Amino acid sequence: MATAKQRQAAKKNIKKAQAAWRGMSPRAHAKAQPEGRGRVKPGTTGEGEYYHIEVRRKGQFTSFRTQDVGKKGGVQRVAGRRPSGSWADQKWLISKKDAHIQNGRLVPDTKDAREALETLGSKPTRISGDRFKAKPRPNVPEKAKPTAAQKRARLSNIKKAQAARRG
């Protein structure tokens, strides 16, 4: 049985702790927990709106930018900026409306999703929940450039410029 003095000290300690807790940020709250309050990684629960296909580790980049590819909200490219200043794909987000999982594989349902999956260097393999991992698109050596696609694009751009110049 606690004495009156002990009860009074306990009440005082509780008030101190509550005051300290109110003055903390959410991050400080998490740090103060003995086991920490872990944040669930996006895509691990399987409850989100997108399938996450990681192409490169997040630690390789300093900042990120998300870009819509195709129609709004369908396929998104998460680009990361490296310390050197160059940009590269960090991961792809494919809407669950544009693809589905069949036998542990990601199967595209729309043209945009199919094109995004074709740009990858390998087929996405499932990690957990809605998270997948794939290799980045293949690096084309300089001696193989310009590629046939680059030549076609250059010719079409020249034709567009000539047509615009004519009037």
N, C-alpha and C positions, 0 to 999 in steps of 0.2 A: 504494500500500500504506500502510495506517495504522500509525502508530507506537504503541508500547505506551502512551504518555501519552495519545494521542488515543482509543484504545480504552477506557482507564480513564475519561476524561472523558465519552465517549459513554454508558458504562454508568451513570455517576453522573447524567447528564441524563435518561436513560430512567427511572431510579428516582424522580427528582424529578417527572417528568411523570405517572408512574403514581400517585404519592401524591396529587398535585393532582387527578387524574381521579377517584380514589376518594372524595375529599371534595366532589365536585360533585353537584348535583341533576341529574335527567334534562334539565331545561330548560336548565341551565347547559352541559351537554354539547352540546346542539343549538346554543346560541349560540356555543360555542367553535369549531364547524366553520366553515371559511372560507366555504363556500357555504350553510351552514345545513342542518339536517336537516328538510326540509319535512314538515308533517303533511298527510295526504290528507284532503280535505274529506269529511264523511259523504255517502254516496250516489254518489260519483264513480266508484268501482270497479265498481259493479253487483253486488257480492257480498253486500250486506246483506239484511235481512229486510223492509225497508220501502221504499216509494217516497216521496221527500221532495218536497213541493209547497210551495215558498217563496212566501209571500204578501207579506211585508214584509222589508226588509233587517234583518239581525241587529244592526247598529250603532245602530238606533233605540231599543234596549231596554237596561235595566240588569241585569235578572235574568229567569229563565225558569222555567216550570212546565209539566210534561207531564200531560195529562189523557186518560184513556181515554174514548172516545165509543162507545156501544154495548157490544158484548161485549169482554171483556178481551183486549188484544193485537191487536185488529183495526185499528181506526182510532184514531189519537191526535192530539190538538190540542196544539201547543206554543204556549203563551200567553206573551207577553213583557210585562214591566212597564216602562212608560215613566218617564223622570225625573220627570214630573208626578205619577206615582202611578197613572195609569189603565192598564188591561190591554187588550191586543189580540192577535189571532192573529198569530204570527210565521210558522208553517208548519204543515202537516198531514202526518202520517205515515200512509200506508195500507199495510197488510200485503200482501205479495206473494200471500198466500192469498186476499185479498179483491179483487184486481184484476190485470190483465195489460196488457202493451203490445201494441198492434196497429197497424201502419203508423205508428209513432212517436207514437201517441196512447195515453193512459191510459184503459183500459176497465174500469169497475167490474163485479165479479162478484156482489157481495152488496148487500143493501139499505142497510147502514150506509155502505159505500163510495160508493154512488150518491148518498145524501143529503149526504155530505161534499162531493162534487164539485159538487153543485147549489148549495151555499151559496156557492161561490166566485163572484167577479165576472166571470170569464172561463174559457175552457177552458184546462187546463194545457198548456203547451208545453214540450217536452223540451229541457233544457240539455245534459246529458251523463250517461251511466250511468243511475242511478235518480233523478236530480234533475230537477225540473220547476219552472216558474215560472207563477204565475197572479196575477190582480189580486184585491185583497181584495173582500169582499162589498160590494155597493153601499150607499152612505150614503143613508138615507131622510131627506129634509128634514122639519123639525118641522111644516110646514104639512100634510104628508101623513099625520101621525099623529093619532089612533091608526089603525093599519092594520087591515084586516079580520081578520088573524090575532090581533092584539092584542085586538081587541074580543071575538073568540070565546074567547080564553084568559081574559079578565077575567070573562065570563059564566060559564064553566065553573068558575072559582075561587070565584065567589059561590055557585053551586049547591052546590059541595063544602062550603063553610063553613056554609051553611044546613042541609045534611044532617047535618053533624057536630054542629051545635048542637041539632038535634031529638033526637039520641040515637043 
